[in-house]
Amino acid sequence: MKNKFIHTVRWQFIFIFILSIVFAAGTVLLAYRIVKSIVGLSYYSGPLRWVVNNIGSTPVMVVVGGGLFLVYFFIFSRKIIGYLEEITQGVQEIAKGNLDYEIVARSTDELGEVAETINVMTRKLKKSIEEERKAERTKNELITGVSHDLRTPLTSILGYLELIETDRYKDEVELRYYTRIAFEKTKNLNKLIDYLFEYTSLPGEGIELEMKKVNIYGFLKQLAEEFVPILTKAGMTCRVTAEDDTLYIRADGRQLVRAYENLISNAIRYGSEGKFVDIKISRSGQEAVVEIVNYGEPIPESDLPYIFERFYRAEKSRSSRTGGTGLGLAIAKSIIEMHGGKIGARSHRKQTVFETRLPLQPSRQPGTDS
């Protein structure tokens, strides 16, 4: 800490200031002694004696000393000023769009910290731009792909409905066959439309949350009951357990439903082989911890760091069978973080766990809760 205090730009300039005064004073005194010895020589005595008699040695020494001080100050501060100019040139280069440019951190003082901070900012900006471009490319690919896929089932539906409308079928069996195909194509069409809606309804920074007191156990218990038809169709059961069923959080219920719907849907989609979805609620310090557990195929370790990214789909072959846009987990992460919480995942051979942590409702005196 002491070393850091000493090695600052402020102290460097103070040191340079003192050093410049010392060198200027030393040079003036040395020059004074030389001039004094020269005055005794007849050849130089005339002009020097005139200066001494008419101007005075003291004013001359002050003026010369001041000039020397400026010269020495510029010389001794050249390194700092040069580094400041180098940082300025670097910032200008970065401003032109060269995000690969890095300013060399030549010192441990404030200028070195400024240079390193600019480098960190540039790296983050570059990464952010790359991620934005990647997301834009993926979004365009998604919309292009889904738009193309929308045309195929729609064409089939129109074709079969035209056959039915114009009575071009042999008997009721063929009529039901055409109807069933149209129905299946309509379901596919509905799924694709849901994908597009899911993308367009991604939570953004400008969204305003309507925060209310929520009992997390009651909230998830009710949500699990709404999934009963889907669970039954998948041959699964949802079990909700809580160490403490009186944990309260402050949340926007509508947004929180979206987050946990995506997490539960994900558990059903990829965990149907395990027959159960477990929702475990507990408390850790001042946080409500919710674990959503499925017992299906594990998520590969290489995919775990990326599963909350937009459009990322772990195990591409499995995703192609089960569907999904790769947006559900990204939406859940965004909503949980908007509530000041955290989300994570862990997976091994026996189970996959998605864990969320949300701040508990602060304790209040009776009658003060809104």
Salt bridges, closest charged atoms under 4 A:
GLU86 OE1 - ARG106 NE 2.98
ASP100 OD1 - LYS126 NZ 2.35
GLU102 OE2 - ARG123 NH1 2.78
GLU113 OE2 - LYS4 NZ 3.68
GLU116 OE2 - ARG123 NH2 3.30
GLU136 OE2 - LYS139 NZ 2.91
ASP149 OD1 - HIS148 ND1 3.64
GLU162 OE2 - ARG168 NH2 3.69
GLU184 OE2 - LYS187 NZ 3.53
ASP278 OD1 - ARG239 NE 2.60
GLU287 OE2 - LYS342 NZ 3.55
GLU287 OE1 - ARG357 NH1 3.12
GLU291 OE2 - ARG346 NH2 2.68
GLU297 OE1 - ARG318 NH1 3.96
GLU315 OE2 - ARG318 NH1 3.82
GLU337 OE2 - LYS333 NZ 2.81
GLU355 OE1 - ARG346 NH1 3.48
GLU355 OE2 - ARG357 NE 3.01
ASP369 OD2 - LYS213 NZ 3.80
ASP369 OD1 - ARG364 NH1 3.66
